[in-house]
Amino acid sequence: MTARLLGADASAQPSLDLLWQAYWRADSPKAAVSEAEKLLKAGVTFDEAWARLKAGRTFGAAPTGARSLRFSAQAGVAYDNAIDVPAEYDATRRWPLRVQLHGGVDRQDPEQGRRRRGGNRLPGAPQIVVEPFGWRESAWWHASQVDNILALVDRVKRQYNVDESQVYLTGTSDGGTGAYFLAMREPTLFASVLPLIGHIGVLANPQTGVEGELFVSNLVNRPFFVVNAMRDPLYPAGRMVPYVEALQTAGVTVIFRPQQIGGHDTTWWESERPLYERFVHDHARPAHPPLLSWETERTDRFNRIQWLVIDELGTRASDIALADTNTVSERRDPDFGMRGDARKERGTRVVEVLPGSDAERMGVRTGDRLVAVDGRPVSDIAAIQAAFDRNGGPRISLVVDRAGQRHALEGPFPPVPGVGPPRPLFARGRPSGRVDIVRRGQTLEARTRGVARFTLLLSPDAVDFAQPVTVTVNGRPVYDGPVARDVRTLLTWAARDNDRTMLYAAAVAIAVP
């Protein structure tokens, strides 16, 4: 006797089988939504749809090795993306997927990008690797490039057996900077984020041309593994410290790995690779995390994190003042605070003393002439610099000539790095809204600011549909009762997400009181 799925009518089964085959053959979310409509019209039941979607498509043989995956993601623009599939790829098991963003995206034209493709790929464990294609007019921080990356990952997931819980985002230089951007705008796909020799602060520079507004609090949804080198001339690890501290203040899980070797490169990769790969392995994406936080200034896109969707912005009387981590205090290079001029007495005359500096505290004054450093006479600015370089601390002694009288001065050395005044990290030009929500069993508690309506996508893998669900917003009950399973909700979101692990049976619309 041939087994059939629960709830499927025997006479309708052959027709449904053909419709399911067409659904699995769909080459994009839009096409899948269209095929899902046909299944709904044919009367597919929730139980059959759930079982089919949980099992997923059957993967056949697929090309391995490195090749181009070129298509037009938006407005007819061709993206010459790349994919590299291990020779040992086996379609019967799920494979990790690395999305790696290349550097130099803001200074190359499309043709240069094609020549560079694959040039900075980091070797790693057996996995599928995709390298999106970016250039100045479609950089990682442009909406067009986000569309490209989403379409690229979706296409790969339709052809290869990708482990949806192990899709992770990484990149070097501009690619590392771009990883921060995607994590603040479209992180649902990714399990973890690993920016290498990039800098989140670059996204705050108006000349970078970032599209939309950015919110550090959105990074709490994903763990970070950050690597910068101490001697990097562009983004030295020391300059990254206040930004890492800002992430930690916001509650982001971040491991920061400053490197003693290398400059603006990945010379350190082989020594760091085991920790990097262990981090990826240990941080699989939970399909239905119990805590989510999301902020956005728009609702046509960039308004969703997994099972939370912000539908309408607007202030409400019940709004709560949610903490906004959007300040950073830049580290300043160590500065003794004394200035000379080689044109004035060969640099021995002090032309400026910075207020609050070690030089001022030691007693150095503008107009003093340096005579000796650490007991050695100095006759020009080069000798002064050499004497300072020789001093390993913890004290330094100076002899200065002040109006014909000599004074011996002494103080701590070398100077410690300074800290600048707090300043906003990202500019804010439009009203935004934020929802912080936690799920405890059948109870969902939301705290909101600037949001009028949002939707909760509920899964039988996360809540018990046989029991009532309670939702509170800003301490007020807004929903308390049963939630019905809905096959349309299930199929529509499954078609959009193309994800066997992230399936939703109900969409609960919430109006903020």
Buried (B, 14 or more C-beta within 10 A) or exposed (E): EEEEBEBBEEEEBEEBEEBBEBBBEBEBBEBBBBBBBBBBEBBBBBBBBBBBBEEBBEBEEEEBEBEEBEBEBBEEBEBBBBBBBBEEBEBEEBBBBBBBBBBBBBEBEBEEBBEBBEEBBBEBEEBBBBBBBBBBEBBBBBBBBBBBBBBBBBBBBBBBBBBBBBBBBBBBBBBBBBBBBBBBBBBBBBBBBBBBBBBBBBBBEEEBEBBBBBBBBBBBBBBBBBBBBEEBEBBBBBBBBBBBBBBBEBBBBBBBBBBEEBBBBBEBBEEBBEEBBEBBEEBBBEBBBEEBBBBBBBBEEBBBBBBBBBBEBEEBEBBBEBEBBBBBBBBEEBBBBBBBBEEEBBBBBBBEBBEEBBBBEBBBBEEBBBBBBBEEEBEBBEBBBEBBEEBEEEEBBBBBBBEEEEBEBEBEBBBEEBEEEEEEBBEEEEEBBBBBBBBEEBBBBBBBBBBBBBBBBBBBEBBEBEEBBBBBBBEEEBBEEEBEBBBBBBBBBBBBBBBBBBBBBBBBEBEBB
